[in-house]
Amino acid sequence: MLRFAVALWLALACAAQAGPEADQTIRLINLEAQMQVARAEGLSHAETLNSDMLDGHGGRLWDSQIDGIYDAARMTEDARPAIEAIDPAILARLNLFLGSDLGQKITSLELAARTAMMDKDSEAAARSAFESLQGSDDPRLKVAREIIETGDLIERNVSTALNASYQFYRALVDGGAYKMTEDQIISEVWSQEEALRTDTESWLMGYLLLLVQPLDADDRATYLAFLKTPEAGALNAALFDGFGTVYSDLSYALGRVVALNIRALGDGSSEL
């Protein structure tokens, strides 16, 4: 019955007229709010970089530079083209589910879970919950794993993070803060892969357990059925493309600003 319901909304949406579907999709997934969370994450990361790489001497200029890099409105616009590239007929079918009560409930839960994972204590609790459930037959664990498998979420997230790391190191070198060859940069980035993969799985599972907790069994089943449609797959790919572009650009810009401040505070470049 649940799969029939998903098939029904797909069939109904086939008759939808073409229109500004991408704008509606962007509104329904609350992309700007997602970018506000990404901005907050970026600002927090910048504080760590200021402490670790600039000995806390960034100051007001650093704060201004970081504020300019993590511009949520610009980040939203930079992610837009990947969604606009989806066929309008596909977007129309997506929007019928995304605009439903369940679709909007899931969008809200995604943002709430993502926001919760920014708090260190909440993140630790979510990761701990995942660890405690491993090896059990808890239905939430099964759903979370199926969501990850359906969207290839670990591989996609690891790839995005590795590329962002590469751009950051490249920017440090281009900015004259460090001396590294291309091979050294690639080697340094790939050395992070195993630890990054383990951390990504733990984070994703904790996040998804938070997300699916308020959903009942029928809602979880319908959500999974939706995620397995070609339409949801197209949106997933577009979001990773869009966010990948955004994070790549942000990481390079951040690296250049770090390099600028290192050079201003020190004497030339050094080996990393």
N, C-alpha and C positions, 0 to 999 in steps of 0.2 A: 504493500500500500504506500509506504514512504517513497520507494523508488518510482512508483506510478505518479505520485504528486510532483516529484522533480521533473519527470518526463512531461507532465502536463504543463508546468510553467514554461518549459522549453518550447513546447508546441505552440502555446498561446503567443509567446513572444516572437515567433517566426513571422507572425502577421504584422508586427509593429512597423510603423513607418520610419524610414531613416530620418535622423535629426541630430541635434547636438548631443549625441549619446555619451561622448567622452566626458563632457562637462558634468553630466548627471552621474556617471560612474565615479568621477573624482569627488563629487559631493557626497555620494552615498558611502564611499569607503572612508570619507573624512580624511582625505590625503593631507590637508593642511595641518590638521591636528596631529597626524602621524609625524609630520615634519617638525612640529613644535616639540614633540618628544625627542626626535633625533637631535634637534638643536640643544635641548637640555642635556642630553647625553654628551654632545660635543663640548659644551661648556664645561661639564664636569671633567671630561678627558683633558681639556686644555689646562685646567687647574693642576692636574697631575703632571703634565708636561712642564708647566711653569716651575713646579717644585723640583722635578727630577732633572730637567735639562737646563734650566735657567737659574737654579738655586733660589727660586722665589723672587727674582728681581725683575719680573716682567713689567710690573707697574701699570699705570693708567694707559700708556700707549699699547701695551700688550692686550689689555682688556678691550680697548677700542678695536684693535685689529681682529681679535677673536669674535667680537660682536658682529663685525662686518662679514666675516667668513660664514658664520652660522646664521644666515638670513633665511628664516623659514619660508617667507614668501618666494624668494628666489629659488630655494631648494624645491618648493612645490612646482614651480614653473619648469625647472630643469628635469623633473620626473614626468611631466605631462606628455612629452612627445611619444614615449613608449606606449602609453595608454591610448593616445590618439591614433596610433598606428594599427590598433586592433580594428578589424572589420566592424562597421557600425551595426550590422545585423547580429554579430556576436555580442557586442556591447548591449544591444537591446535585450537580448535574452538574459544576459548577466544582470542587468538593472532590475528585471522583474523579481529576481530572487533577492538581490541586494536591498531593494526597496521594501521587501516584505517585513513583517514584524520580526521574524526570526533573523533575517539578514541584518536588520538594524540592531537587534539585540547582540548578535555576534560582533558586529563592528564596535559596539560600545564595550563589550567584554575584551576584545583585542586591545583597545586603547587602555582600559583599566589594568589589564594584566601587564602590558608593556610599562605603564607608569609605575606599577607596584614593583616591577623588577629593577627599577632605578634606585629603590631604597635598599641599602645593603642588608639590613635585617630581613626584609621581605624576600629579597633574592636568596639569601642563605636558607631561609625557611622553605622556600619553594624547591631549591636544590635538594635539601634534606628530605623533603617529602618524596621526591623522585627516588632517592637512594633507598628510602625505607620501603618503597613499593616494589622495587626490583625483585623479580622472581615470583611475584604474586599474580593472582588472576583478577586484580582490580580492573573493572571495566574502563576507568579513566585512563589507566596506563595503556591499555590496548588501543583506545581511541587516539591518544596522543601519538603513539608509535605509528598508527596508520596514517595520521595526518602528515607526519614527517615523511613517511615513505611515499605517499601520494604526491607530495609537492617537491620531493627530493631536497628537503629543506637543509639537511646538514651539508650536503655537497655544495649547494648553491650559496649558503652562508659562508662556508669556508673559502670558497672561490672568491667571493666578494671581499672578504676580510684580507685575504692574501694579496689581492690586487691593490687594495687600499694601502696596505703596508708597503708594497713595492713603490707606489706613488709617493708615499711619505719619505722613504729613503732616497728616492730619486730627487725629490725636491731639496732635501738636505745637501745632497751633492751639488745639484745645480745652483743652490744658493751659496755655495762655498763654505759651508760649515764643516763638512767632512770630505775626506778623500776615499772614494770607493770605486772600484771598477764595476761594470755592469754585471760581471760574473759574481763578484762579491756581494752585490745587492741581492741578486737572485738566490745565492746560497744562504744569505742571512734570512731572507723571507721564507724559504722552504724549510729552514731549520725550525720554524715556528709551527709547521703544519700539524704534526702529531698532537702537540699540546693544545693547539687551537681546535682541532677536531673533537678532542675529548671534552674541552670546555664548552664548545658549541652544543654538543649533545646534552650535557647537563643543563645548560641554560635553557635550551629549547624545551626540554621535557618539563622543567620547572614552570616555565611560562605557559605551556599548553595545559598542564594540570590546573593551573589557575584559571585559564580560559574556559575549559570544559566543565569545571566543577559546578557552576550554577545551572548547566543545561541538563534536562532530563534525558532519559534513554532515547525517546523518539526524536528529540531535537538533535542529539548527537548523531543519530543514524541519518537524519535528513541532511545535516551539515556534511557528513562524510560522503553521502551520495552526491551532493552538489560539488564537492571538491574533486570528485572523480570524473566530472563532465569535461569535455573538450573546452567548453567555454571558461570554466574555472581554471583549467590549465593554461589557457591563453592569458588570462589576467595575472596568474601567478608568475608566468614568464615575463610579462610586461613590467610587473612591479619589481622583479629582481633586476631587469635591465635598467629601469628608471632609477631605482635606488643605487644600483651599481655605478651608474654614471655620476650620481650625486656624491656618493662616498668617495669615488675616485678623485673627483674634482676637489672636494673638501680636504682630502688627505694631502693632495699636492699643495694646495693653498696653505694648509696648516704647516707643512714642512718648510715652505719658503719663509713663512713668518718666523718659525723657530730658528731657521738658519740666519735670518736677518738679525734677530735678537742675540743669537750666540756671537755673531761677528761684532755686534755693537758692544757686547759686554766683554769680549775677549780679544785675542790677537790672532786672527787668521783661522785657517781650517786645520783639522787634525784627523788622524786615523780613527775610524770607528772600531 
